[in-house]
Amino acid sequence: MNFCVAPCLTLSPMADSCPFEAIRLSFTCNVRIPLGPTAFTPGGSISLSSPHVEIWLQNKQVLIRDQNTAYGTYVNGIRIVQQTLLQNGDILTLGVPIIRSSGVPTNVTNAQLKPIKAIVTIVGV
């Protein structure tokens, strides 16, 4: 159950995602929240940049913007190139699958080669 006093957004991992613990973001006026590799624990996907995206509340809408990352940000499978509205039930993907090659460090797990893929839940907006 989601209990939020302020408007908030929860990102819950999908089965085909790099594993991470669900993230809950609470919004206050005019604050943009950056998300990068350290937000997604344990491990984290190697296809994330720092910061990868920023998310904010504006006029009772939750918006997201990619930070010109190499592997991109996708909402419902479509790469975003400008600020984009997030809605309840959207699928948010950060990065792309990375193919294991000689350039990938041996300590990187197969799970870390997957992008972050989450279902979006928004309450209080």
C-alpha positions as CSV (number, residue, x, y, z in Angstrom):
1,M,0.0,0.0,0.0
2,N,1.2,3.5,-0.8
3,F,0.9,6.0,2.0
4,C,2.2,9.4,1.0
5,V,1.3,12.8,2.6
6,A,3.0,14.8,-0.2
7,P,2.6,13.7,-3.8
8,C,4.9,10.8,-4.6
9,L,6.0,8.4,-7.2
10,T,7.1,4.8,-6.7
11,L,9.3,2.9,-9.1
12,S,8.9,-0.8,-8.7
13,P,11.2,-3.3,-10.5
14,M,9.9,-5.5,-13.3
15,A,10.9,-9.1,-13.7
16,D,13.2,-8.3,-16.7
17,S,15.0,-5.5,-14.9
18,C,18.4,-5.2,-13.4
19,P,17.3,-6.0,-9.8
20,F,16.7,-3.1,-7.4
21,E,14.7,-2.2,-4.4
22,A,11.5,-0.1,-5.1
23,I,12.2,3.6,-4.9
24,R,9.7,6.2,-3.5
25,L,10.2,9.8,-4.4
26,S,8.2,12.5,-2.5
27,F,7.8,15.8,-4.3
28,T,7.9,19.4,-3.0
29,C,7.4,22.5,-5.0
30,N,10.1,23.4,-7.6
31,V,12.5,20.5,-6.6
32,R,13.9,18.4,-9.4
33,I,15.1,14.9,-8.2
34,P,18.1,13.5,-10.0
35,L,18.3,9.7,-10.4
36,G,21.5,7.8,-11.3
37,P,23.2,4.5,-10.6
38,T,23.4,5.0,-6.8
39,A,19.6,5.3,-6.5
40,F,19.2,1.7,-7.7
41,T,20.6,-0.8,-5.2
42,P,21.9,-3.5,-5.0
43,G,24.5,-3.5,-7.8
44,G,22.9,-1.2,-10.4
45,S,22.8,-1.4,-14.1
46,I,26.0,-0.5,-16.0
47,S,24.0,1.3,-18.7
48,L,23.1,4.2,-16.3
49,S,24.7,7.6,-16.3
50,S,25.2,9.8,-13.4
51,P,22.7,11.5,-13.2
52,H,20.6,9.6,-15.7
53,V,17.3,11.4,-15.4
54,E,15.6,14.1,-13.4
55,I,12.0,13.9,-12.2
56,W,9.8,16.7,-10.8
57,L,6.3,17.8,-10.1
58,Q,4.9,20.8,-12.1
59,N,1.3,21.9,-12.2
60,K,0.1,18.7,-10.6
61,Q,1.9,16.6,-13.2
62,V,5.0,14.4,-12.8
63,L,7.6,15.1,-15.5
64,I,10.8,13.3,-16.4
65,R,13.8,14.4,-18.5
66,D,16.8,12.4,-19.8
67,Q,20.1,14.0,-19.0
68,N,21.6,13.5,-22.5
69,T,22.6,9.9,-21.6
70,A,24.3,7.5,-24.0
71,Y,21.8,4.7,-23.5
72,G,18.7,6.8,-23.1
73,T,15.4,6.8,-21.1
74,Y,12.3,5.2,-22.4
75,V,8.6,5.6,-21.3
76,N,6.4,2.8,-22.5
77,G,9.2,1.7,-25.0
78,I,9.6,5.1,-26.6
79,R,12.9,7.0,-26.1
80,I,12.3,10.4,-24.7
81,V,14.2,13.4,-26.1
82,Q,12.5,16.2,-24.1
83,Q,10.6,16.5,-20.8
84,T,7.8,13.9,-20.8
85,L,4.7,13.4,-18.7
86,L,4.8,10.3,-16.5
87,Q,1.5,8.6,-15.7
88,N,0.4,5.9,-13.3
89,G,1.1,2.5,-14.8
90,D,3.8,3.7,-17.2
91,I,6.8,1.5,-17.8
92,L,10.0,3.4,-17.3
93,T,13.2,2.0,-18.7
94,L,16.6,3.5,-18.0
95,G,19.4,2.4,-20.3
96,V,19.5,-0.6,-22.7
97,P,20.7,-4.2,-22.4
98,I,24.5,-4.4,-22.7
99,I,26.0,-7.4,-24.4
100,R,28.8,-9.1,-22.5
101,S,32.1,-8.6,-24.3
102,S,35.8,-8.4,-23.5
103,G,35.3,-4.8,-22.6
104,V,32.9,-5.6,-19.8
105,P,34.7,-6.0,-16.4
106,T,34.5,-9.6,-15.1
107,N,33.1,-8.4,-11.8
108,V,29.9,-7.1,-13.6
109,T,27.1,-9.7,-13.2
110,N,24.7,-10.6,-16.0
111,A,21.9,-8.9,-14.0
112,Q,23.9,-5.6,-14.2
113,L,23.9,-5.8,-18.0
114,K,20.1,-5.4,-18.0
115,P,18.6,-1.9,-18.0
116,I,16.5,-0.6,-15.0
117,K,12.9,-1.3,-15.9
118,A,10.1,-0.1,-13.5
119,I,6.4,0.3,-13.3
120,V,5.4,3.8,-12.2
121,T,2.9,4.4,-9.4
122,I,1.8,8.0,-8.7
123,V,-0.3,9.0,-5.7
124,G,-1.4,12.3,-4.3
125,V,-1.3,14.3,-7.6
